[in-house]
Amino acid sequence: MLPAAASTALHRAGHAVTVLERAGELRETGAGIGIMPNGVLALDALGLGGPVRERAAPFAEGGIRDRHGRALLATDRSALRDLVGAPVTVLTRPWLHRLLAAALPAGTVVTGRAVTALREGPTGVEIDGHRTDVAVVADGAGSRLRAALFPAHPGLRRSGESAARSVATGVPADLPLAPGELLDHRTGDRFGCMPMSDGGVYWYATWRDTAPDDPPARHRWLRERRADWHPCAAALIDATAPEAVHVVQTAQLARPLPALAVGRVALLGDAAHAMTPDLGQGACQAFEDAVALGAVLTGAGPAEAPAALARYDALRRPPHERAPAAGRAGEPRAGPPRTGGPDPGRGAPARPGGAVHEGAGRAAGLHAAAGPHPSRSKATFPQRDRVKVALLQRRGGWGQRSPMPT
């Protein structure tokens, strides 16, 4: 899904794009996805922000609450929207996938093409006997190509936490919701929910203990574990079929990569900077990557591609290097465990009187370090022959029910 954003950006920049997809067919499973304001602004730059903005649900408050619903850190989403110029939006993953796919010319995606190695030469990149000017690695958090490019990098590190996500439909109109995130200080468990424009409610739950593997048994375990929480937690779990709940073990890169581009090869999205989903920034950062990649390659020809990708690295790597180290999985930090879903209030103006969660700090670090929006970082190359770009992707992510690779 997310590599389609980069394909759109490169196509809009006038280049010839081919997406090599490992799976035999395109599909997008999974639950909901929260798009924070910076992600909506990036989609605006790709010409796709309008439909996303139309699906923003009108709820004003978010933040962090105790498990009973009492506010620990209240945030004002309306103030955030007015400040940034974009709303927080919650979408279903299949809908977002269709929006992105519809922006691509027919024939862009070639399925059943697993790429395990790249060979870069002085004038291009060879992929399975075919030559391209630029290769974009977007094969997910467990990227094998990233490991080949940076063999000394330790790769992913598990957070020690499991996370469930789903969308509850048919929710009673009179059900009191507690938008944002509920926190149990006894166990570190969390439960978050966000209403959607179509009447559904996206929800997530996290835990560190061992849960049953069988979906119905795990469903009962989740509900019983939250029986004394705010009423919306049990009600939303009850409104969701066990088989519609997607569960993963969360992970992120153990440390930032030394570069997001090497010669004619660039990395994008989770392959470049996999992060735990508590930041609500996985998709948003991939969208910003896409906009930056399209911007630096605008006007560039095949000969200028390495210089353009060096500019992409200079734009996109610093925000992830400067993000607070306390937010990295596996490192000591104070407070409760990180979460399994984006808090819709993180990054929003906060009212005094609550505790600030460390995940909010790292998300703020990503925003503060980013500098100008990538769509404003145009290259200065004269217009040349268009660049042939191969974008390498692997379907997966939250649509998978298996643990993420280590």
Secondary structure, DSSP 8 states (H G I E B T S, - for coil): -THHHHHHHHHHTT-EEEEEESSSS------EEEE-HHHHHHHHHTT-HHHHHHT-----EEEEEETTS-EEEEEEHHHHHHHHSS--EEEEHHHHHHHHHHTS-TT-EE-S------EE-SS-EEETTEEESEEEEE--TT-HHHHHH-TTS--EEEEEEEEEEEEE-S--TT-----EEEE-TTT--EEEEEE-TTS-EEEEEEESS---SSHHHHHHHHHHHTTTS-HHHHHHHHTS-GGG-EEEEEEEESS--S-SEETTEEE-THHHH---GGGS-HHHHHHHHHHHHHHHHTT--GGGHHHHHHHHHHHHHHHHHHS-GGGSTTS--SSS---SS--TTTTS-B-SSS---HHHHHHHHHHHHS-S-GGG--------S--EEEEEE---GGG--S----
